[in-house]
Amino acid sequence: MAAEVEIGRGKSGRRAYAFDEIGIVPSRRTRDPEEVSVAWQIDAYRFEMPLVVAPMDSVVSPAIAIEVGRLGGLAVLDLEGLWTRYDNPESLLAEIASLDDARATRRLQEIYQEPIKEELIGRRIQEIRDSGVTVAARLSPQRTAQFHKAVIDAGVDLFVIRGTTVSAEHVSGRAEPLNLKQFIYDLDVPVIVGGCSTYTAALHLMRTGAAGVLVGFGGGSGHTTRTVLGVAVPMATAVADVAAARRDYLDESGGRYVHVIADGGMTNSGEIAKAFACGSDAVMVGSPFARSTEAPGRGYHWGSEAHHGDVPRGTRIDLGTIGSMQQILHGPSHVADGSMNLIGALRRAMATSGYTELKEFQRVQVVVAPHAY
């Protein structure tokens, strides 16, 4: 346990680190990048790359989910997004991309007031399933009890319960909270749940029977949770803490391995590599894919926090486009900023530090380094 730093006489806190404050240490033994495996498997589902595209309307449509699946990855469709509210949201996606910044948040709130339709939930999941790729879909904890039956009936493979902060012990005096442990027990599909950012919260989520736990608050580059709520835990520390919970739960449960998925706060290939170095099994990212020419957001990026009806905690940001989904994932890259060939860069980071498997790479040595180093 890290020593606490005195903030003032009445308050102290741990020193925590973001990805840009640490560095991966190269090894005396290097590998050929072509001999490095970045395959990832959760439950019965194996993927050739450990990148999960975040459930955000700016990056995932049914068509994108199919394309990413065919490229060897996994994309999660947001079942509370435009694709389950409108028969054809393409004109609305174009409108969102055309809004000026001053009007964007209010208009997003108006667009997302349209009710979610169960019939569209089934149709979108079926569309992805018919392509033959693994189907992953997301609901918030608040909507899970209402819509989960439609999701399961439609044939989802991986069920993602994702919110800004999700706990296994939500307390409410107004409504019956979701009993996460009972809910997961009753389902026939693996559940990924989060986000969380502490050892204790992660351990409680693992005890619910979840197959994977999301670390972070999601939507890193587009959310303003730190500004609006003051809630923030730097990602390098958060991932390392949750990885420790995974290790301890493995012992506690007699060998049950829960996957740790870093969620948000990674905008380039170096930060993705550092997430694995801190203990992630996979990463969930949005903004790198929002810059693809196929992205539904047309170079703009926003998450569900951006259109919250009462307390928006995100914003629509203009990222522009840099290349195809294929180039962003597998290259070739024509820039030197870590925004393209994410998988090639991860392979090279692992090879430089002497590792050929992701689970081994979690043990790589890291150092604390100032941002300006």
C-alpha angles and dihedrals in degrees: 000000000000117000115257122245120223110243092178136330092282101040139045133172144182121266106245131191136221123212092259089059096061135060135203114242115227118231133235086240119058131188138214106262089222089063093055119104119211094176118138131195129193118182106320095337122097125191129190091223131034097225118115117193109228121246097254127131091229092064111020128059124152088264092052091047088055093046094049090048091054090050090057102263141093129251122191119217116218106232090196093055135093095285092067095040100049134038091224116009097175094107090050092050088053090049092051089053090052098050121112115239095250093060101033101093096046092047092048089054090052094048093049093051088084107108122254112250121216091209090060091048089059093043095051094047091048091050091057093041092053089061091062098241127123111276119223123173136177136220128173118244088251093058100034097091091048100049108020095099092057089050095050093043090053091058108253115179100201122026115207120198103191131172137148090267122002124188133186089225107048109169121206132170092192105051141016105266123227110271094221097188094050092042094053091044091055095050125089095210132071115262128213113199138185170006109243133145108191137072094240096047091047093049090053091050091049090053090059090070097256116162092214139014124214115222119208137022097284127235093055101179095039104039126091098192091128092053097042102036103015089233116139141135117183109248102234091058093041093053093046091050093050091046087056089052089052090053093048093045089051088060094040094051096043097249108334109145118208116195119236114216119189106220121200135338095084116111102159141034094259093058090047091054090049090053089060091044088056092053110277121148092199139353131231112211136171115170097059089058094042085070094061119108090236096052113123091227093065092227095323122107134201139149137212090272089066095068101038107145098226110019114020109201099180143049139214108253131193110232099159123214127282108173148320126310088251091056094046091051104034107008152179091213123206095185133068100216100091095252097116137049091026093171094048090052092049091051091050093048090052092045093049091055094045103254131127101181130054095229089054091047089060086074095056117128117253132189133208109245131175115253092246096054 
